[in-house]
Amino acid sequence: MYDKSDPRASLAPANAGSMLNQTGLVAEAQDARFYETAPQIDDATGKTWLHRGHNFLVAYTDAKPGAVLERTGQIDEYCVLFPKAGGSIEWNGETTEVAGFSIAFVPAGDSRVTAEGGEIVRLFSTRNDDLAEACGNARGYDTPRTHIPAFQPWPEPRGGWKVRHYSLDVAPEEGRFGRIFRCTTLMVNVLEPFDGPRDPSKMSPHHHDDFEQGSLALSGEFTHYLRWAWTSDMADWRDDQALEMGAPSMLVIPPPVIHTTRATGPGRNLLVDIFSPPRHDFSNKPGWVLNADDYPMPE
């Protein structure tokens, strides 16, 4: 259910076979408040917090100037978000300079991200077992989410493999939702920053049948509202939750939980939504995926 001013109101409604009222699908949300917990990694590169979903994970780093974040034998393509300062990415013998306030995608194999310092976010698939196992909530997925389809990467990019990067300095456009980019493994929506609290009369409660949503808070304060639908089996029933979270933090919302988020901070509130693999419904909206020319959809 979206307010009529929300671009997502134009998305096709859930189909009649929705999983919303099917039994046995209950999973708990996975929340992490990086600002009040110890990092999983604290070394010469800085401090890094790792938190996972079913198919994706986030590595949030408060990097020291010149920190080198290296991946050896990376299984698949991953994302690097430079919210403020920039850096460089080495892959396949070439170095690509990336300005601040940018998003980049790095192919599989060996790579090195050198950070100018400060906040840097890397997003990976959980097929990379070393990272998945290092997450603070690694045990939260010992019970498989059986109604989430097996992960399948999307087609290879046009023009072959290389480091691709895009500025986040994209002006809002009527009818377009956020700033959406995709690669073969991930879809990332860097939402427009929101100054001050969100209008409580224009919320957007909705659910997803078979994929998780990651909500990464980079600045501000938020309340995430979660509601588990009542099914015929009381074992599925849960009390509503209103999770108050500051920044930086990460929430993974399981399907088919009904959810909506309200920015509550008085200053600038910035969220990044994460999906893996990319969403078909967002991809089918003309102009929504800003790098769609580089990354084709499946047949």
C-alpha positions as CSV (number, residue, x, y, z in Angstrom):
1,M,0.0,0.0,0.0
2,Y,1.7,3.2,-1.2
3,D,0.7,6.8,-1.0
4,K,-0.4,8.1,-4.4
5,S,2.7,10.4,-4.5
6,D,5.0,7.4,-4.1
7,P,6.4,6.2,-7.5
8,R,6.1,2.6,-6.3
9,A,2.3,3.0,-6.5
10,S,2.7,2.3,-10.2
11,L,4.1,-1.1,-9.6
12,A,1.9,-4.1,-10.4
13,P,0.0,-5.4,-7.3
14,A,0.9,-8.7,-5.7
15,N,-0.4,-11.7,-7.5
16,A,-3.2,-13.9,-6.3
17,G,-0.7,-16.5,-5.3
18,S,1.0,-14.3,-2.7
19,M,2.8,-16.0,0.1
20,L,1.5,-13.4,2.6
21,N,-0.9,-15.9,4.3
22,Q,1.0,-19.1,3.7
23,T,2.1,-20.9,6.9
24,G,5.6,-21.9,8.0
25,L,7.4,-18.9,6.5
26,V,8.3,-17.0,9.6
27,A,11.8,-15.7,10.0
28,E,13.1,-13.0,12.3
29,A,14.4,-9.7,11.1
30,Q,18.2,-9.3,11.3
31,D,19.2,-6.0,12.8
32,A,22.7,-4.5,13.6
33,R,23.5,-1.2,15.1
34,F,27.1,-0.7,14.1
35,Y,27.4,2.5,16.3
36,E,26.9,0.5,19.5
37,T,28.6,-2.8,18.8
38,A,32.2,-3.9,18.3
39,P,33.4,-4.4,14.7
40,Q,34.1,-7.8,13.4
41,I,37.4,-6.6,12.0
42,D,39.7,-4.0,13.7
43,D,43.1,-3.8,12.1
44,A,45.4,-1.5,10.1
45,T,42.6,-0.8,7.6
46,G,40.2,0.5,10.2
47,K,37.0,-0.9,11.7
48,T,34.7,-3.1,9.7
49,W,31.2,-4.4,10.6
50,L,29.8,-7.3,8.7
51,H,26.1,-8.2,8.6
52,R,24.3,-10.6,6.3
53,G,21.1,-11.5,4.7
54,H,20.2,-14.7,2.8
55,N,21.8,-13.8,-0.5
56,F,23.8,-10.6,0.4
57,L,26.0,-9.1,3.0
58,V,27.3,-5.7,3.9
59,A,30.8,-4.8,5.0
60,Y,30.7,-1.3,6.5
61,T,34.2,0.2,7.1
62,D,35.4,3.3,8.9
63,A,38.6,3.3,6.9
64,K,41.9,4.8,7.8
65,P,43.4,7.1,5.1
66,G,45.1,4.9,2.5
67,A,43.5,1.7,3.8
68,V,43.7,-1.2,1.3
69,L,40.7,-3.5,1.3
70,E,41.7,-6.6,-0.6
71,R,39.8,-9.5,-2.0
72,T,41.5,-12.7,-3.2
73,G,39.6,-15.3,-5.2
74,Q,36.3,-13.3,-5.0
75,I,33.6,-15.6,-6.4
76,D,31.4,-13.0,-8.1
77,E,30.8,-9.3,-8.8
78,Y,30.6,-7.0,-5.8
79,C,29.7,-3.4,-5.1
80,V,31.7,-0.6,-3.5
81,L,29.8,2.5,-2.3
82,F,31.8,5.7,-1.7
83,P,29.3,7.8,0.2
84,K,31.7,10.7,0.9
85,A,35.4,10.4,0.0
86,G,36.6,8.5,-3.1
87,G,39.4,6.0,-3.7
88,S,40.7,3.6,-6.3
89,I,40.0,0.0,-7.4
90,E,42.6,-2.3,-8.8
91,W,41.4,-5.3,-10.9
92,N,43.0,-7.3,-13.7
93,G,46.2,-5.2,-13.6
94,E,44.4,-1.9,-14.1
95,T,43.7,0.9,-11.5
96,T,40.4,2.8,-11.7
97,E,40.1,6.1,-9.8
98,V,36.7,6.6,-8.3
99,A,35.4,10.0,-7.0
100,G,33.6,10.4,-3.8
101,F,29.8,10.1,-3.8
102,S,29.9,7.2,-6.3
103,I,29.0,3.6,-6.6
104,A,31.2,1.0,-8.3
105,F,31.0,-2.6,-9.4
106,V,34.0,-4.9,-9.3
107,P,34.3,-8.2,-11.2
108,A,35.2,-11.6,-9.6
109,G,38.8,-12.5,-9.0
110,D,41.5,-10.6,-7.1
111,S,41.0,-6.9,-6.4
112,R,42.1,-4.1,-4.1
113,V,40.1,-1.1,-3.0
114,T,42.2,1.8,-1.7
115,A,40.2,4.3,0.4
116,E,40.9,7.9,0.9
117,G,39.6,7.4,4.4
118,G,36.3,7.5,6.3
119,E,33.1,5.7,5.4
120,I,33.2,3.0,2.7
121,V,30.6,0.3,2.1
122,R,31.1,-3.0,0.2
123,L,28.3,-5.3,-0.7
124,F,28.8,-9.0,-1.5
125,S,26.9,-12.1,-2.2
126,T,26.9,-14.7,0.6
127,R,28.4,-17.2,-1.9
128,N,31.7,-15.8,-0.5
129,D,31.8,-18.2,2.5
130,D,34.7,-16.4,4.2
131,L,32.8,-13.2,4.5
132,A,29.4,-14.8,5.3
133,E,30.9,-16.8,8.1
134,A,32.6,-13.6,9.5
135,C,29.3,-11.8,9.9
136,G,28.0,-10.9,13.3
137,N,24.8,-12.7,12.6
138,A,26.2,-15.6,10.7
139,R,24.2,-18.1,12.8
140,G,21.0,-16.3,11.9
141,Y,20.9,-18.3,8.7
142,D,21.6,-21.7,9.9
143,T,17.9,-22.4,9.2
144,P,17.5,-21.9,5.5
145,R,14.8,-19.6,4.2
146,T,13.2,-22.2,2.0
147,H,10.7,-19.9,0.3
148,I,13.6,-17.7,-1.1
149,P,14.6,-19.1,-4.5
150,A,18.1,-20.3,-5.0
151,F,20.4,-17.4,-5.9
152,Q,21.0,-17.0,-9.7
153,P,23.2,-14.2,-11.0
154,W,21.9,-12.0,-13.8
155,P,23.6,-11.9,-17.3
156,E,27.1,-10.7,-17.8
157,P,27.5,-7.0,-18.5
158,R,27.6,-5.7,-22.0
159,G,31.1,-5.0,-23.2
160,G,32.7,-7.6,-21.0
161,W,34.1,-7.5,-17.4
162,K,35.7,-4.3,-16.1
163,V,35.3,-2.0,-13.1
164,R,32.3,0.2,-13.7
165,H,31.5,3.3,-11.6
166,Y,28.8,5.9,-11.5
167,S,28.2,9.2,-9.8
168,L,25.4,9.4,-7.3
169,D,25.0,13.0,-8.2
170,V,21.7,12.3,-10.0
171,A,18.9,14.8,-9.9
172,P,15.5,13.5,-8.8
173,E,13.0,12.9,-11.6
174,E,9.2,12.8,-11.5
175,G,8.0,9.3,-11.4
176,R,11.4,7.7,-10.7
177,F,12.1,6.0,-7.4
178,G,15.4,6.8,-5.8
179,R,18.8,6.2,-7.5
180,I,18.9,2.6,-8.5
181,F,21.9,0.7,-9.9
182,R,22.3,-3.0,-10.6
183,C,25.0,-5.5,-11.4
184,T,24.9,-9.3,-11.9
185,T,24.5,-10.0,-8.2
186,L,23.0,-7.0,-6.6
187,M,20.5,-4.1,-6.9
188,V,21.3,-1.0,-4.8
189,N,19.0,1.9,-4.4
190,V,20.6,5.0,-2.8
191,L,17.4,6.8,-1.8
192,E,17.1,10.6,-1.9
193,P,18.2,12.0,1.4
194,F,15.3,13.1,3.6
195,D,15.6,16.2,5.8
196,G,13.6,15.9,9.0
197,P,10.9,13.4,10.0
198,R,8.8,11.7,7.3
199,D,5.2,12.7,7.1
200,P,3.3,10.0,9.0
201,S,0.3,10.3,6.7
202,K,2.4,9.2,3.7
203,M,3.8,5.8,4.8
204,S,4.3,2.8,2.5
205,P,3.4,-0.5,4.1
206,H,4.1,-3.4,1.7
207,H,5.7,-6.9,1.6
208,H,7.8,-9.0,-0.7
209,D,6.8,-12.7,-1.3
210,D,10.2,-14.3,-1.8
211,F,13.1,-11.9,-1.4
212,E,14.7,-9.9,1.5
213,Q,15.2,-6.2,1.7
214,G,18.3,-4.8,3.3
215,S,18.0,-1.2,4.7
216,L,21.4,0.4,5.4
217,A,21.2,3.6,7.3
218,L,24.1,5.9,6.5
219,S,22.9,9.0,8.4
220,G,20.0,10.0,10.5
221,E,17.5,8.1,12.7
222,F,14.7,5.7,11.6
223,T,11.9,3.6,12.9
224,H,11.3,0.4,11.0
225,Y,7.8,-1.0,11.4
226,L,7.4,-4.7,10.9
227,R,4.2,-6.8,11.0
228,W,4.0,-10.6,10.6
229,A,0.7,-11.5,9.0
230,W,-1.7,-13.8,10.9
231,T,-2.0,-17.2,9.3
232,S,-4.1,-20.2,10.3
233,D,-1.1,-21.4,12.4
234,M,-0.6,-19.4,15.6
235,A,3.1,-20.5,15.5
236,D,3.5,-17.9,12.8
237,W,2.1,-15.1,14.9
238,R,4.5,-12.4,16.1
239,D,3.9,-9.1,17.9
240,D,4.4,-6.0,15.7
241,Q,7.8,-4.4,16.0
242,A,9.0,-0.8,15.8
243,L,12.7,-0.9,15.6
244,E,14.4,2.4,16.4
245,M,17.8,2.6,14.7
246,G,20.4,5.3,14.2
247,A,23.3,5.3,11.8
248,P,25.3,3.5,10.7
249,S,23.0,0.4,11.0
250,M,21.6,-2.4,8.9
251,L,18.3,-4.1,8.9
252,V,17.4,-7.2,6.9
253,I,13.6,-7.6,6.4
254,P,12.5,-11.2,5.7
255,P,9.6,-12.0,3.4
256,P,6.7,-11.9,3.6
257,V,6.8,-9.4,6.5
258,I,4.8,-6.2,6.0
259,H,7.1,-3.3,6.5
260,T,7.6,0.4,6.2
261,T,10.2,2.9,7.5
262,R,9.8,6.4,8.9
263,A,12.8,8.8,9.0
264,T,12.5,10.4,12.5
265,G,15.7,12.3,12.8
266,P,15.7,16.2,12.7
267,G,18.6,16.4,10.3
268,R,19.5,14.6,7.1
269,N,18.3,10.9,6.9
270,L,19.9,8.7,4.3
271,L,18.9,5.0,3.6
272,V,20.3,2.6,1.0
273,D,18.1,-0.4,0.0
274,I,19.8,-3.6,-1.0
275,F,18.4,-6.6,-3.0
276,S,20.0,-9.7,-4.3
277,P,19.7,-10.7,-7.1
278,P,18.2,-7.6,-8.8
279,R,14.5,-7.0,-8.7
280,H,12.5,-7.6,-11.9
281,D,9.7,-5.2,-11.0
282,F,12.1,-2.2,-10.5
283,S,14.1,-3.3,-13.6
284,N,10.9,-3.3,-15.7
285,K,10.2,0.4,-15.0
286,P,11.7,2.5,-17.8
287,G,14.3,4.8,-16.5
288,W,14.4,3.5,-13.0
289,V,17.7,1.6,-13.2
290,L,20.3,4.2,-14.1
291,N,22.9,1.8,-15.5
292,A,20.5,-0.6,-17.2
293,D,22.4,-0.1,-20.5
294,D,25.4,-1.8,-19.0
295,Y,23.6,-4.7,-17.3
296,P,21.0,-6.6,-19.3
297,M,18.0,-8.4,-17.7
298,P,17.6,-12.2,-18.0
299,E,15.7,-13.4,-21.1
